[in-house]
Every structure is written in C-alpha cells, then in structure tokens.
Amino acid sequence: MCLNPSKSYVDNIGLDGSGVHCGNSQTLVTTENTLCTKSNLNWPTEIAESNQAVEAVKLFYKNENKPFIVRATNKLARLVIGKNIF
C-alpha cells in the first residue's frame, strides 16, 4: 500500500532550472494555495484504498511519460544549446 496525501506538506524548490542535473519543471511545483501548513492532523481510524485516488495517481504518472520524440528532442537540445525546448 502506498499513501499519497491529498495536500502536499513539502515544497519542491529544487526544480527551478538552476541546478546542474535537471531543467526547469513545473510538474512538482506546489503553489501557496495548495501547500498544507496545518500541524494538527486527525488520522482516520480505518484505512481503506480509494479507487478514485488510485486512478488519479495512475493518470498523473501516465501524463508524466512524455512521448519518445519529445524526450529525444529535449536530449539533443540539452546537448546542443544546454536546455530543453519542450
């Protein structure tokens, strides 16, 4: 079982394009409106898998996989000009 929170408690700040090994990506950026900051958590007494949540996670990762032509073009662009073009 994998638990995925409905609201994020972390802000992934390392994907702004300033690093050596990654480009600029908005995929994991958390906006201030969706970042959960409350510390008083109420955990449910019964834990059950949500089919709706499972399908949402599957859709997220399916959309993450860019087509081969886009990945190949970006790889070539990184080698030539140093950054992704898509």
C-alpha positions in Angstrom: 0.0 0.0 0.0 1.2 3.5 -0.8 -0.2 6.5 1.0 -0.3 9.7 -1.0 -1.5 12.8 0.8 -4.3 14.8 -0.8 -2.4 18.0 0.1 1.4 18.4 -0.1 3.4 19.2 3.1 6.6 19.8 1.1 7.6 22.4 -1.4 9.9 21.0 -4.1 12.1 24.1 -4.6 14.9 22.2 -6.4 13.3 22.2 -9.9 13.8 25.8 -10.9 16.3 25.1 -13.6 19.3 26.5 -11.6 20.7 23.0 -10.9 23.2 21.0 -13.0 21.2 17.8 -13.4 17.7 19.0 -14.1 15.9 21.5 -16.2 13.1 23.9 -15.2 10.0 21.8 -14.4 6.6 22.9 -13.1 5.4 19.3 -12.6 6.0 19.2 -8.9 5.7 22.8 -8.0 3.4 23.5 -5.1 1.5 26.8 -5.1 0.9 28.6 -1.8 -2.8 27.8 -2.1 -2.3 24.1 -2.2 0.6 23.7 0.3 -0.7 22.3 3.6 0.7 24.2 6.6 -1.6 23.0 9.4 0.1 20.9 12.1 -2.9 19.5 13.9 -3.6 16.2 12.0 -6.6 13.9 12.6 -5.9 10.4 11.3 -8.8 8.1 10.3 -9.3 5.0 12.5 -9.9 2.9 9.4 -7.6 2.9 6.4 -9.1 1.9 3.1 -7.8 2.3 -0.5 -9.7 4.8 -2.6 -10.3 3.7 -6.2 -10.7 7.3 -7.2 -7.3 8.2 -5.7 -5.6 5.2 -7.3 -7.0 6.2 -10.7 -5.8 9.8 -10.2 -2.3 8.7 -9.3 -2.2 6.4 -12.4 -3.3 9.3 -14.6 -0.7 11.6 -13.1 2.1 9.2 -13.9 0.7 8.3 -17.3 0.8 12.0 -18.2 4.4 12.3 -16.8 5.7 10.0 -19.5 6.4 12.3 -22.4 6.4 10.8 -26.0 9.8 9.4 -27.2 10.1 12.2 -29.8 9.8 14.9 -27.2 12.3 13.2 -24.9 14.8 12.7 -27.8 14.4 16.2 -29.0 15.0 17.6 -25.5 18.0 15.4 -25.0 19.5 16.7 -28.3 18.6 20.3 -27.4 20.4 19.9 -24.0 23.5 18.6 -25.8 23.5 21.4 -28.3 22.1 24.5 -26.5 22.1 23.4 -22.9 18.4 23.4 -22.2 15.1 21.7 -23.0 12.9 23.2 -25.8 9.7 21.3 -24.8 
